[in-house]
Amino acid sequence: MKLDIKPVTIFTANLGSGKTEISINFSRMLQQRGEKVSLVDLDIINPYFRTRLAKDNLAGQGLKVICPPGHLVNADVPAITPAVRGALQAVEGYCVCDVGGDDVGAIALGMFKPYLPPTGFNLYLVVNTCRPLTRDFAGVVKMMQGIEKNSRLKITGLVSNTNLGRHTDVAVMLEGYHKVSQMADRLGLPVAFMASPRELAAEVQANLPGVDILPLEFYMKTPWEDAFGE
């Protein structure tokens, strides 16, 4: 990926967007480049896909995951620990944040605003146009407004991750990308990149030369085993 990556990258979105998988894969991409990376779990909304649930697996691959301590793993209030504050300040390396869904989840991010580098972060909204709340421009605008109000931060770009779970194919993703691109143009924002299952990434890239593609490996599993979930 040729993306201009800032010290802190924050992913936020509604339920079912694929935000958590993208947060993990983005962190792994940086790690594989030889960068020092911290992945911070600020998700207080979704009980099925929290990054912290994959912590042991990711730690085994050398990725530093920062989340509430053991007795707070299932808490719905983010713990403001020195480790979280230090990661957000990104004095060394990079910080990637998984911020829980919709405007309510953004309240957690607002708590950490004082610790963010003023111009050293990107806040990306992950958009899956197959989901009810982000299938059209009006829905995306409404979600952005809620997130920005509660976090007191501005969305800096969109990430295209249109999928239908296990039924996703290249045509679905391409259609979604074009919709997200049109939305971004109307908002005056960039499409930061597009996410794709690794096995389909080469075909997607052939259809969208010049577009940054993040190939996805899937780390999270839902109780119903939908690998494309949030």
C-alpha positions in Angstrom: 0.0 0.0 0.0 1.2 3.5 -0.9 -1.0 5.2 1.6 0.5 8.1 3.6 0.2 6.6 7.1 0.2 8.9 10.1 1.4 7.9 13.6 -2.2 7.1 14.7 -4.8 5.4 12.5 -8.3 5.1 14.0 -11.0 2.9 12.4 -14.7 3.4 13.3 -17.9 2.1 11.9 -21.3 0.6 12.5 -21.9 -3.1 13.4 -21.1 -5.5 10.6 -18.7 -3.2 8.7 -15.6 -5.3 9.1 -13.8 -2.6 11.2 -12.2 -5.0 13.6 -10.7 -7.2 10.9 -9.4 -4.1 9.1 -7.8 -2.8 12.3 -6.0 -6.1 12.8 -4.9 -6.5 9.2 -3.7 -2.8 9.0 -1.7 -3.4 12.1 -0.2 -6.6 10.7 0.6 -4.8 7.5 2.7 -2.2 9.4 4.3 -4.9 11.5 5.3 -6.8 8.4 7.0 -3.7 7.1 9.2 -3.8 10.2 7.4 -1.0 12.1 6.7 -0.9 15.8 2.9 -1.1 16.2 0.4 -1.0 19.0 -3.2 -2.1 18.4 -5.6 -0.5 20.8 -9.1 -1.9 21.5 -11.5 0.9 22.3 -14.6 -1.1 21.2 -17.3 -0.8 23.9 -20.2 -1.8 21.7 -19.8 -5.1 20.0 -19.5 -8.2 22.3 -18.7 -10.6 19.5 -15.9 -9.0 17.6 -13.7 -7.2 20.1 -10.0 -7.2 19.2 -9.2 -8.2 22.7 -10.8 -11.7 22.0 -8.0 -12.4 19.5 -5.2 -10.9 21.7 -3.4 -14.2 22.5 -3.3 -15.2 18.9 -2.0 -11.8 17.7 0.5 -11.6 20.6 1.8 -14.9 19.4 2.6 -13.3 16.1 4.4 -10.5 17.8 1.7 -7.8 17.6 1.2 -5.7 20.7 -2.5 -5.5 21.6 -3.6 -3.0 24.3 -6.9 -3.7 25.9 -8.5 -3.7 29.4 -6.8 -5.9 31.9 -8.2 -9.4 32.6 -10.9 -8.5 35.1 -12.1 -5.8 32.7 -12.0 -7.8 29.4 -15.8 -7.8 29.2 -16.4 -4.4 30.6 -18.3 -1.8 28.6 -16.2 1.1 29.8 -12.8 1.6 28.3 -10.0 1.6 30.9 -7.8 4.7 30.6 -4.5 3.1 31.3 -1.0 4.5 30.9 -0.5 2.0 28.1 -3.4 3.3 26.2 -2.4 6.9 26.7 1.2 6.2 25.7 0.1 4.3 22.5 -2.2 7.2 21.4 0.6 9.7 21.8 2.6 7.5 19.3 6.0 8.7 20.5 7.6 5.6 19.0 6.2 3.7 16.0 2.5 3.5 15.1 -0.8 3.2 16.9 -3.9 1.6 15.3 -7.3 2.0 17.2 -10.4 -0.2 16.9 -13.2 2.1 18.0 -16.6 0.6 18.7 -19.6 1.0 16.4 -21.7 4.0 15.6 -21.9 7.3 17.4 -22.2 5.8 20.9 -18.9 4.0 20.5 -17.3 7.2 19.5 -17.8 8.6 23.0 -15.0 6.3 24.1 -12.7 7.9 21.6 -13.7 11.3 22.8 -12.3 10.4 26.2 -8.8 10.0 24.6 -8.9 13.1 22.4 -6.5 15.1 24.7 -3.8 12.4 24.1 -3.9 12.3 20.3 -1.2 14.1 18.3 -3.2 17.2 16.9 -2.3 16.6 13.2 -0.8 13.1 13.5 -3.8 10.9 13.1 -6.4 9.7 10.6 -9.9 8.8 11.6 -11.4 6.5 9.0 -15.0 5.5 8.6 -15.3 1.9 7.3 -18.3 1.6 4.9 -20.1 -1.5 3.8 -22.8 -0.5 1.4 -24.5 -3.9 1.9 -25.4 -2.9 5.5 -28.6 -1.0 6.2 -27.2 2.0 7.9 -24.5 2.8 5.3 -26.2 1.6 2.0 -26.6 5.2 0.8 -25.2 8.7 1.1 -27.8 9.9 3.6 -27.0 7.0 5.9 -23.2 7.6 5.8 -23.7 11.3 6.5 -25.9 10.6 9.5 -23.4 8.2 10.9 -20.5 10.6 10.4 -22.4 13.4 12.1 -23.1 11.2 15.2 -19.5 10.0 15.4 -18.0 13.4 14.9 -20.3 15.0 17.5 -19.6 12.4 20.2 -15.8 12.0 19.5 -15.3 15.7 18.9 -13.0 14.6 16.0 -13.4 14.9 12.2 -13.6 11.9 9.9 -10.6 12.2 7.5 -11.4 9.5 5.0 -13.6 6.5 4.1 -12.5 2.9 3.8 -14.5 0.7 1.3 -15.3 -2.7 2.7 -18.5 -3.7 0.9 -19.2 -7.4 1.4 -21.9 -10.0 1.8 -20.0 -12.3 4.2 -19.2 -15.7 2.7 -21.3 -14.8 -0.4 -19.0 -11.9 -1.3 -17.5 -11.9 -4.8 -15.5 -9.4 -6.8 -18.6 -7.8 -8.5 -20.1 -7.0 -5.1 -16.9 -5.4 -3.9 -16.4 -3.3 -7.1 -19.9 -2.0 -7.0 -19.4 -1.1 -3.3 -16.2 0.7 -4.1 -17.7 2.8 -6.8 -20.6 3.8 -4.4 -18.1 4.6 -1.6 -16.0 6.6 -4.0 -19.0 8.7 -5.1 -19.9 9.3 -1.5 -16.4 10.4 -0.7 -16.4 12.9 -3.6 -19.6 14.4 -2.3 -18.1 14.7 1.2 -14.8 16.1 0.0 -13.0 13.2 1.5 -10.6 10.6 0.1 -11.2 6.9 -0.1 -8.2 5.9 2.0 -8.1 2.3 0.7 -10.3 -0.7 -0.2 -10.3 -4.0 1.8 -10.6 -7.4 0.1 -10.3 -11.0 1.2 -6.7 -12.0 0.3 -7.8 -14.7 -2.2 -9.7 -12.0 -4.2 -7.3 -9.1 -3.8 -5.4 -9.7 -7.0 -8.5 -9.8 -9.1 -9.9 -6.7 -7.4 -6.6 -4.9 -8.0 -6.7 -5.8 -11.7 -10.1 -4.1 -11.9 -9.0 -1.0 -9.9 -5.4 -0.2 -10.9 -4.0 2.6 -8.8 -6.4 1.9 -5.9 -4.8 0.9 -2.6 -6.0 -2.6 -1.6 -5.6 -4.1 1.9 -5.7 -7.9 1.6 -7.5 -9.4 4.6 -6.7 -12.5 6.6 -9.6 -13.3 9.0 -8.8 -13.4 12.7 -12.2 -13.0 14.3 -15.0 -15.5 14.4 -18.6 -14.9 15.3 -20.8 -17.5 17.1 -22.3 -18.1 13.7 -18.9 -18.4 12.0 -19.3 -15.5 9.6 -15.7 -14.7 8.7 -16.6 -11.3 7.2 -18.3 -9.9 10.2 -17.4 -6.9 12.3 
